[in-house]
Amino acid sequence: MAKLEPTDNFGLQGWMVTELGLAGYELVAYALVHQFSMKSKAGMYTGGVPYLASWLSCSLETARKYLHQLEEKGLILAKRGTNDGVPY
């Protein structure tokens, strides 16, 4: 799980609004996941829900809600499993 640092950043792209119709927290969540996925050697977001919640200044439950909404819209694909018995 990554910790939000003062120098962390990511970019919002116009197409995320005009083509995907995103706004507010959904837009921020998508942009963060998108940028992490593009830069990650694994090709996916690995920052964790707590890291996203830090960016959104919200609870873990709220961050999960926005990730779930993005998944329901088909904009992200969630990989679920366990690591040493701990669900992710």
C-alpha positions in Angstrom: 0.0 0.0 0.0 1.4 3.3 -1.1 1.4 6.3 1.3 0.3 9.7 -0.1 3.4 12.0 -0.2 3.4 15.8 -0.7 5.2 15.4 -4.0 2.7 12.8 -5.4 0.7 13.9 -8.5 -1.3 12.7 -11.4 -3.1 14.3 -14.4 -6.6 14.8 -15.5 -7.3 14.5 -19.2 -10.1 16.2 -21.1 -11.2 13.0 -22.7 -12.0 11.6 -19.3 -14.7 14.2 -19.1 -15.8 14.6 -22.7 -15.7 10.9 -23.8 -16.2 9.1 -20.5 -18.6 11.6 -18.9 -16.7 11.5 -15.6 -16.9 14.2 -12.9 -16.1 14.8 -9.3 -14.7 11.9 -7.3 -15.2 9.4 -10.1 -13.0 11.6 -12.3 -10.3 11.8 -9.7 -10.4 8.1 -8.9 -10.3 7.1 -12.6 -7.5 9.5 -13.4 -5.4 8.2 -10.5 -6.0 4.5 -11.5 -5.4 5.3 -15.1 -2.1 7.0 -14.5 -0.8 4.4 -12.1 -1.8 1.7 -14.6 0.1 3.4 -17.4 3.2 3.9 -15.4 3.2 0.6 -13.5 5.4 -2.3 -14.7 2.5 -4.6 -13.7 0.1 -2.5 -15.9 -2.3 -2.0 -13.1 -3.1 0.2 -10.1 -1.5 -1.1 -7.0 -1.8 1.9 -4.7 -4.6 0.3 -2.7 -7.9 1.7 -1.4 -6.3 3.6 1.4 -4.1 5.5 -1.0 -7.1 6.4 -3.1 -9.1 7.4 0.0 -6.2 9.7 0.9 -6.4 11.5 -2.5 -10.2 11.8 -2.2 -10.1 12.8 1.5 -12.8 10.2 2.2 -13.4 7.0 4.0 -12.2 3.6 2.7 -15.9 2.6 2.1 -16.4 5.7 -0.1 -13.2 5.1 -2.1 -14.4 1.5 -2.6 -17.8 2.8 -3.8 -16.2 4.9 -6.5 -14.0 2.1 -7.7 -17.0 -0.2 -7.8 -18.9 2.5 -9.9 -16.0 2.7 -12.3 -16.0 -1.1 -12.6 -19.8 -1.2 -13.2 -19.4 1.3 -16.0 -16.7 -1.0 -17.6 -14.0 1.6 -17.2 -11.8 -0.5 -14.9 -11.4 -4.2 -14.3 -10.9 -5.2 -10.7 -8.6 -8.1 -9.9 -9.6 -9.8 -6.7 -7.9 -12.5 -4.7 -6.0 -13.2 -1.5 -2.4 -12.7 -0.5 -1.4 -14.8 2.5 -5.0 -15.1 3.4 -5.7 -11.4 3.2 -8.3 -10.3 0.6 -7.4 -7.6 -2.0 
